[in-house]
Amino acid sequence: MFCLRTGSISRALTCSFLLLPPRTVAGSSSSMSSEAPPPPQNYEPGLHSIAYVTTPNENSAKTLARLLVERKLAACVNIIPGIMSIYEWEGKINEDQEQLLMIKTRTSRVNELSKFVRDNHPYSVAEVISVPIENGNPPYLEWLSKTIPEGKN
């Protein structure tokens, strides 16, 4: 355990715990291996993506999420309520409560997904950004592949 006194007024005590791997004693066997875990089962990094979309309220979030899944543009959409967005729009700083959609899809379908969101979103300029999935749980990524058909890239 490493402890450090911080803050001249509050004299708060901050502690950090370091976890060290177990030591192997000569002549004893250990169940811990120093070898790296095997790589995932043949996953191609970037095959799938997560797209993020904000919506103004729960109804628009649910409607858009359901449409994306029904049209096989998304395997799963998580709706994260109660986010606060602070942004500049038309020269004014705005603060709005929004819902965030975390959309799992194939990378080859992101352009189609983005167009669908633009065409069906209540905002005149919908936020649609995506990041590739580099790695993950192989059975989950396999399910994504089976659920979402290939798209035109």
C-alpha positions in Angstrom: 0.0 0.0 0.0 1.3 3.5 -0.9 -0.1 6.4 1.0 0.4 10.1 0.4 -0.8 13.1 2.4 -2.5 15.7 0.2 -4.2 19.0 0.7 -2.7 21.5 3.3 -6.2 22.4 4.6 -8.0 19.1 4.7 -5.0 16.9 5.4 -6.8 14.1 3.4 -5.1 10.8 3.2 -5.0 9.3 -0.2 -4.0 5.6 -0.6 -3.3 3.5 -3.6 -3.0 -0.2 -3.5 -0.6 -2.0 -5.8 -1.5 -5.5 -6.7 1.5 -7.6 -7.5 1.4 -11.0 -9.2 1.9 -13.9 -6.8 5.5 -15.1 -6.4 6.4 -18.6 -7.3 8.5 -20.3 -4.6 11.2 -22.6 -5.8 9.9 -26.1 -6.1 6.3 -25.2 -5.9 3.8 -25.2 -8.7 1.7 -22.2 -9.5 -1.6 -22.1 -11.4 -0.7 -18.7 -12.8 1.0 -18.8 -16.2 3.4 -16.1 -17.4 2.2 -16.7 -21.0 -0.1 -14.1 -22.6 -3.7 -15.2 -23.2 -4.5 -16.6 -26.6 -5.8 -14.0 -29.1 -9.6 -14.0 -29.9 -10.8 -16.5 -32.4 -10.0 -15.0 -35.8 -11.6 -11.6 -35.3 -10.8 -9.0 -37.9 -10.3 -5.6 -36.1 -12.7 -3.0 -37.4 -15.2 -5.4 -38.8 -17.8 -4.0 -36.5 -18.4 -0.5 -35.2 -20.2 1.4 -32.4 -22.1 4.5 -33.6 -23.1 7.2 -31.2 -26.3 9.3 -31.7 -27.9 11.8 -29.4 -31.7 12.4 -29.3 -33.7 15.0 -27.4 -35.9 12.6 -25.4 -36.8 9.0 -24.5 -39.6 8.7 -27.2 -37.3 9.7 -30.1 -34.5 7.5 -28.7 -36.8 4.4 -28.5 -38.3 5.0 -31.9 -35.0 5.4 -33.6 -33.4 2.5 -31.8 -36.3 0.2 -32.7 -36.3 1.2 -36.4 -32.5 0.6 -36.6 -32.9 -2.9 -35.1 -36.0 -3.8 -37.2 -34.2 -2.7 -40.4 -31.1 -4.8 -39.5 -28.9 -1.7 -39.4 -28.1 -2.4 -35.7 -27.8 -5.6 -33.8 -28.3 -3.8 -30.5 -28.9 -0.2 -29.3 -28.3 0.8 -25.8 -30.2 4.0 -24.7 -28.3 5.9 -22.0 -30.6 8.5 -20.5 -29.9 11.7 -18.7 -26.7 13.0 -20.4 -26.0 16.7 -20.5 -24.8 18.1 -23.7 -23.1 21.5 -23.8 -22.4 22.8 -27.3 -22.3 25.8 -29.5 -25.1 26.1 -32.1 -25.7 29.2 -34.2 -23.4 31.3 -32.1 -25.0 30.5 -28.8 -23.8 28.1 -26.0 -26.6 25.5 -25.3 -27.1 23.1 -22.4 -29.6 20.3 -23.2 -30.6 17.0 -21.5 -30.4 14.3 -24.1 -30.4 10.5 -24.6 -27.4 8.8 -26.0 -27.8 5.8 -28.4 -24.9 3.4 -28.4 -25.4 1.4 -31.6 -23.6 -1.8 -32.4 -23.4 -2.6 -36.1 -21.1 -3.8 -39.0 -18.6 -1.2 -40.2 -19.9 -1.8 -43.7 -23.3 -0.6 -42.7 -22.3 2.7 -41.0 -22.9 4.9 -44.0 -26.4 3.4 -44.5 -27.1 3.7 -40.8 -25.9 7.4 -40.8 -28.2 8.2 -43.7 -31.1 6.5 -42.0 -30.6 8.5 -38.8 -30.4 11.8 -40.8 -33.6 11.0 -42.6 -35.5 9.9 -39.4 -34.0 12.2 -36.7 -35.9 15.2 -35.1 -32.7 17.4 -35.2 -31.8 19.2 -38.4 -28.2 18.2 -37.9 -28.1 14.8 -36.2 -25.0 13.6 -34.4 -23.8 10.4 -35.8 -20.2 9.4 -35.1 -18.7 5.9 -35.1 -15.6 4.1 -33.9 -14.4 0.7 -35.0 -14.4 -2.2 -32.6 -10.8 -3.5 -32.4 -11.5 -6.5 -30.1 -14.1 -8.0 -27.9 -15.9 -11.1 -26.7 -15.7 -13.5 -29.7 -19.2 -15.0 -29.2 -20.7 -11.5 -29.0 -18.9 -10.3 -32.1 -20.0 -13.5 -33.9 -23.6 -12.8 -32.9 -23.2 -9.3 -34.4 -22.0 -10.8 -37.6 -24.9 -13.2 -37.8 -27.5 -10.5 -36.9 -26.4 -7.8 -39.3 -26.1 -8.7 -43.0 -23.1 -7.4 -44.9 -23.5 -4.0 -46.4 -22.2 -2.2 -49.4 -19.0 -0.5 -48.1 
